Amino acid sequence: VVDLINERAKNPATIWGSIGRLMPAAAVAILVFVTLVLKYSVTETNLVAPVTSIGMITHSSGATVHAPGNGPNAVAAELQGYIMRGDRFETRQGSALMLALTGSTSVKLGSGTRVLVPDSRNITLDYGQIWLDVGRDGKLFQVHTPRGEVTVFGTCFAVSYIDEKTTVTVERGEVQVEKDEAFCKLEAGHQAEVLTSGALTAAVPVNTRVANAWARRIMPDPTAENVFSNRVQVNSPQ
């Protein structure tokens, strides 16, 4: 006991010594705390979609393009990327895209396609081919091409604009194809064209499974679909 007392007298403990011994543990605790704060801050931020978002990219493969606001600053179309009004999307040869729009509409872009998305109820097809599954929410949905307009409520159909000819193929439901004053209604399993001359053909039967086989190869990413439903669709105006 006497030896212990003498040792303590020779090496008295100080408050700074105690703090020094605690510093490594305190540094670790602070580092863990900051890491957790940053992690959950980022997570909470990512859970909130931009208020102006009208959709999300749910599939992207190959060389694809996303031009925000149809501007010159185009970037690669990334999975889970938000879609705003006026955005432009393009696919190069051998690539594909799928867009989920509020109002429960899915749009698939085949190889070599360019579209403009003015809003969640309108698509402008500059060239190429698209496949759409439009949800029935009581609102009109329109597809615009250089030759002809397509108007639907809720249905599943494909539109192509290739070699200055518009082709509309209906898988489910009913659509109306218009060109100037002429129009025709297409039911499931039928197809019509607006020719380069501007003439609108009559509806003819078609094997939609064969005609739209390209679209079935484009599948949405399950995680992206879930993110779209929980971040964008739930906040869209009804």
BAVEX-316638 format. One record per residue (C-alpha): residue in three letters; x, y, z. Coordinates in steps of 0.25 Angstrom, whole numbers, plus 5000, padded with zeros to 4 digits. Layout:
BAVEX-316638
+------+------+------+------+
! type !    u !    v !    w !
+------+------+------+------+
!  ala !    X !    Y !    Z !
...
+------+------+------+------+
***
This chain:
BAVEX-316638
+------+------+------+------+
! type !    u !    v !    w !
+------+------+------+------+
!  val ! 5000 ! 5000 ! 5000 !
!  val ! 5011 ! 5010 ! 5004 !
!  asp ! 5018 ! 5007 ! 4990 !
!  leu ! 5005 ! 5010 ! 4983 !
!  ile ! 5004 ! 5023 ! 4990 !
!  asn ! 5018 ! 5027 ! 4987 !
!  glu ! 5016 ! 5023 ! 4972 !
!  arg ! 5004 ! 5032 ! 4971 !
!  ala ! 5011 ! 5043 ! 4978 !
!  lys ! 5022 ! 5043 ! 4968 !
!  asn ! 5012 ! 5042 ! 4956 !
!  pro ! 5000 ! 5050 ! 4960 !
!  ala ! 4988 ! 5048 ! 4951 !
!  thr ! 4983 ! 5061 ! 4944 !
!  ile ! 4970 ! 5064 ! 4937 !
!  trp ! 4977 ! 5066 ! 4924 !
!  gly ! 4983 ! 5052 ! 4925 !
!  ser ! 4969 ! 5046 ! 4927 !
!  ile ! 4964 ! 5054 ! 4915 !
!  gly ! 4976 ! 5049 ! 4907 !
!  arg ! 4973 ! 5035 ! 4910 !
!  leu ! 4958 ! 5037 ! 4906 !
!  met ! 4961 ! 5044 ! 4893 !
!  pro ! 4963 ! 5032 ! 4884 !
!  ala ! 4949 ! 5027 ! 4888 !
!  ala ! 4943 ! 5040 ! 4887 !
!  ala ! 4948 ! 5042 ! 4873 !
!  val ! 4942 ! 5028 ! 4869 !
!  ala ! 4929 ! 5032 ! 4875 !
!  ile ! 4929 ! 5046 ! 4867 !
!  leu ! 4932 ! 5039 ! 4854 !
!  val ! 4921 ! 5029 ! 4856 !
!  phe ! 4911 ! 5040 ! 4859 !
!  val ! 4915 ! 5048 ! 4847 !
!  thr ! 4914 ! 5036 ! 4838 !
!  leu ! 4900 ! 5033 ! 4843 !
!  val ! 4895 ! 5047 ! 4841 !
!  leu ! 4901 ! 5048 ! 4827 !
!  lys ! 4895 ! 5034 ! 4823 !
!  tyr ! 4881 ! 5037 ! 4828 !
!  ser ! 4881 ! 5052 ! 4823 !
!  val ! 4884 ! 5046 ! 4809 !
!  thr ! 4874 ! 5035 ! 4810 !
!  glu ! 4863 ! 5045 ! 4814 !
!  thr ! 4867 ! 5055 ! 4803 !
!  asn ! 4866 ! 5043 ! 4792 !
!  leu ! 4852 ! 5039 ! 4797 !
!  val ! 4847 ! 5052 ! 4792 !
!  ala ! 4845 ! 5054 ! 4777 !
!  pro ! 4845 ! 5067 ! 4771 !
!  val ! 4831 ! 5073 ! 4771 !
!  thr ! 4831 ! 5076 ! 4756 !
!  ser ! 4835 ! 5061 ! 4753 !
!  ile ! 4825 ! 5054 ! 4744 !
!  gly ! 4832 ! 5041 ! 4743 !
!  met ! 4844 ! 5032 ! 4744 !
!  ile ! 4853 ! 5024 ! 4736 !
!  thr ! 4850 ! 5009 ! 4739 !
!  his ! 4859 ! 5002 ! 4728 !
!  ser ! 4871 ! 5007 ! 4721 !
!  ser ! 4881 ! 4998 ! 4712 !
!  gly ! 4891 ! 5002 ! 4702 !
!  ala ! 4894 ! 5016 ! 4697 !
!  thr ! 4882 ! 5024 ! 4702 !
!  val ! 4881 ! 5039 ! 4703 !
!  his ! 4873 ! 5048 ! 4713 !
!  ala ! 4872 ! 5063 ! 4709 !
!  pro ! 4866 ! 5071 ! 4721 !
!  gly ! 4856 ! 5082 ! 4715 !
!  asn ! 4860 ! 5077 ! 4701 !
!  gly ! 4872 ! 5085 ! 4703 !
!  pro ! 4886 ! 5083 ! 4697 !
!  asn ! 4892 ! 5078 ! 4710 !
!  ala ! 4889 ! 5063 ! 4708 !
!  val ! 4894 ! 5052 ! 4717 !
!  ala ! 4892 ! 5037 ! 4718 !
!  ala ! 4878 ! 5033 ! 4722 !
!  glu ! 4881 ! 5026 ! 4735 !
!  leu ! 4872 ! 5016 ! 4743 !
!  gln ! 4863 ! 5023 ! 4753 !
!  gly ! 4866 ! 5037 ! 4746 !
!  tyr ! 4854 ! 5047 ! 4748 !
!  ile ! 4846 ! 5051 ! 4736 !
!  met ! 4842 ! 5066 ! 4736 !
!  arg ! 4832 ! 5073 ! 4726 !
!  gly ! 4839 ! 5075 ! 4713 !
!  asp ! 4850 ! 5065 ! 4714 !
!  arg ! 4855 ! 5058 ! 4701 !
!  phe ! 4859 ! 5044 ! 4701 !
!  glu ! 4867 ! 5036 ! 4690 !
!  thr ! 4872 ! 5022 ! 4687 !
!  arg ! 4883 ! 5018 ! 4678 !
!  gln ! 4883 ! 5006 ! 4670 !
!  gly ! 4882 ! 4993 ! 4679 !
!  ser ! 4878 ! 5001 ! 4691 !
!  ala ! 4865 ! 5002 ! 4698 !
!  leu ! 4858 ! 5011 ! 4709 !
!  met ! 4845 ! 5010 ! 4718 !
!  leu ! 4838 ! 5022 ! 4724 !
!  ala ! 4828 ! 5021 ! 4735 !
!  leu ! 4819 ! 5034 ! 4735 !
!  thr ! 4809 ! 5038 ! 4746 !
!  gly ! 4795 ! 5034 ! 4742 !
!  ser ! 4800 ! 5019 ! 4741 !
!  thr ! 4806 ! 5020 ! 4727 !
!  ser ! 4817 ! 5012 ! 4723 !
!  val ! 4825 ! 5016 ! 4710 !
!  lys ! 4836 ! 5007 ! 4703 !
!  leu ! 4845 ! 5012 ! 4693 !
!  gly ! 4851 ! 5003 ! 4683 !
!  ser ! 4864 ! 5004 ! 4676 !
!  gly ! 4867 ! 5017 ! 4668 !
!  thr ! 4856 ! 5025 ! 4674 !
!  arg ! 4854 ! 5039 ! 4679 !
!  val ! 4842 ! 5045 ! 4687 !
!  leu ! 4839 ! 5058 ! 4694 !
!  val ! 4830 ! 5057 ! 4707 !
!  pro ! 4823 ! 5071 ! 4708 !
!  asp ! 4815 ! 5065 ! 4720 !
!  ser ! 4810 ! 5052 ! 4726 !
!  arg ! 4798 ! 5052 ! 4716 !
!  asn ! 4806 ! 5055 ! 4703 !
!  ile ! 4817 ! 5048 ! 4695 !
!  thr ! 4823 ! 5054 ! 4682 !
!  leu ! 4830 ! 5043 ! 4674 !
!  asp ! 4840 ! 5049 ! 4665 !
!  tyr ! 4844 ! 5036 ! 4659 !
!  gly ! 4845 ! 5021 ! 4663 !
!  gln ! 4836 ! 5012 ! 4670 !
!  ile ! 4829 ! 5013 ! 4684 !
!  trp ! 4820 ! 5004 ! 4691 !
!  leu ! 4810 ! 5009 ! 4702 !
!  asp ! 4801 ! 5004 ! 4713 !
!  val ! 4792 ! 5015 ! 4717 !
!  gly ! 4785 ! 5014 ! 4730 !
!  arg ! 4770 ! 5017 ! 4730 !
!  asp ! 4769 ! 5030 ! 4739 !
!  gly ! 4758 ! 5037 ! 4731 !
!  lys ! 4768 ! 5046 ! 4724 !
!  leu ! 4772 ! 5047 ! 4709 !
!  phe ! 4786 ! 5042 ! 4705 !
!  gln ! 4791 ! 5047 ! 4692 !
!  val ! 4803 ! 5042 ! 4683 !
!  his ! 4807 ! 5052 ! 4673 !
!  thr ! 4815 ! 5049 ! 4660 !
!  pro ! 4819 ! 5056 ! 4648 !
!  arg ! 4808 ! 5049 ! 4641 !
!  gly ! 4796 ! 5047 ! 4649 !
!  glu ! 4791 ! 5048 ! 4664 !
!  val ! 4787 ! 5036 ! 4673 !
!  thr ! 4777 ! 5039 ! 4684 !
!  val ! 4773 ! 5029 ! 4695 !
!  phe ! 4767 ! 5028 ! 4709 !
!  gly ! 4773 ! 5015 ! 4714 !
!  thr ! 4779 ! 5004 ! 4705 !
!  cys ! 4791 ! 4997 ! 4701 !
!  phe ! 4797 ! 5000 ! 4687 !
!  ala ! 4809 ! 5003 ! 4678 !
!  val ! 4813 ! 5014 ! 4669 !
!  ser ! 4824 ! 5015 ! 4659 !
!  tyr ! 4829 ! 5026 ! 4650 !
!  ile ! 4839 ! 5020 ! 4640 !
!  asp ! 4841 ! 5025 ! 4626 !
!  glu ! 4831 ! 5036 ! 4627 !
!  lys ! 4820 ! 5026 ! 4630 !
!  thr ! 4812 ! 5025 ! 4643 !
!  thr ! 4807 ! 5012 ! 4648 !
!  val ! 4798 ! 5009 ! 4659 !
!  thr ! 4796 ! 4995 ! 4665 !
!  val ! 4786 ! 4992 ! 4676 !
!  glu ! 4787 ! 4981 ! 4686 !
!  arg ! 4776 ! 4984 ! 4696 !
!  gly ! 4765 ! 4995 ! 4697 !
!  glu ! 4762 ! 5005 ! 4686 !
!  val ! 4770 ! 5017 ! 4680 !
!  gln ! 4766 ! 5028 ! 4670 !
!  val ! 4776 ! 5031 ! 4659 !
!  glu ! 4775 ! 5045 ! 4652 !
!  lys ! 4781 ! 5051 ! 4640 !
!  asp ! 4775 ! 5065 ! 4637 !
!  glu ! 4760 ! 5063 ! 4635 !
!  ala ! 4761 ! 5048 ! 4633 !
!  phe ! 4761 ! 5038 ! 4645 !
!  cys ! 4758 ! 5024 ! 4648 !
!  lys ! 4756 ! 5016 ! 4661 !
!  leu ! 4765 ! 5004 ! 4664 !
!  glu ! 4761 ! 4992 ! 4672 !
!  ala ! 4769 ! 4981 ! 4678 !
!  gly ! 4777 ! 4973 ! 4668 !
!  his ! 4776 ! 4984 ! 4657 !
!  gln ! 4786 ! 4993 ! 4650 !
!  ala ! 4785 ! 5005 ! 4642 !
!  glu ! 4795 ! 5014 ! 4635 !
!  val ! 4797 ! 5029 ! 4631 !
!  leu ! 4805 ! 5028 ! 4618 !
!  thr ! 4815 ! 5037 ! 4612 !
!  ser ! 4805 ! 5043 ! 4603 !
!  gly ! 4797 ! 5047 ! 4616 !
!  ala ! 4786 ! 5037 ! 4613 !
!  leu ! 4780 ! 5029 ! 4625 !
!  thr ! 4777 ! 5014 ! 4622 !
!  ala ! 4766 ! 5006 ! 4627 !
!  ala ! 4768 ! 4997 ! 4639 !
!  val ! 4773 ! 4983 ! 4636 !
!  pro ! 4775 ! 4971 ! 4645 !
!  val ! 4789 ! 4968 ! 4650 !
!  asn ! 4796 ! 4958 ! 4659 !
!  thr ! 4800 ! 4968 ! 4670 !
!  arg ! 4809 ! 4958 ! 4677 !
!  val ! 4817 ! 4957 ! 4665 !
!  ala ! 4817 ! 4972 ! 4662 !
!  asn ! 4820 ! 4976 ! 4676 !
!  ala ! 4830 ! 4965 ! 4679 !
!  trp ! 4841 ! 4975 ! 4681 !
!  ala ! 4834 ! 4982 ! 4693 !
!  arg ! 4833 ! 4969 ! 4701 !
!  arg ! 4848 ! 4969 ! 4702 !
!  ile ! 4848 ! 4982 ! 4709 !
!  met ! 4845 ! 4979 ! 4724 !
!  pro ! 4845 ! 4989 ! 4735 !
!  asp ! 4855 ! 4989 ! 4747 !
!  pro ! 4847 ! 4984 ! 4759 !
!  thr ! 4854 ! 4994 ! 4768 !
!  ala ! 4852 ! 5005 ! 4759 !
!  glu ! 4837 ! 5002 ! 4758 !
!  asn ! 4836 ! 5002 ! 4773 !
!  val ! 4844 ! 5015 ! 4775 !
!  phe ! 4834 ! 5021 ! 4764 !
!  ser ! 4822 ! 5017 ! 4771 !
!  asn ! 4827 ! 5022 ! 4785 !
!  arg ! 4833 ! 5035 ! 4781 !
!  val ! 4827 ! 5040 ! 4769 !
!  gln ! 4813 ! 5034 ! 4766 !
!  val ! 4808 ! 5035 ! 4780 !
!  asn ! 4811 ! 5050 ! 4780 !
!  ser ! 4805 ! 5053 ! 4766 !
!  pro ! 4793 ! 5062 ! 4765 !
!  gln ! 4780 ! 5054 ! 4764 !
+------+------+------+------+
***
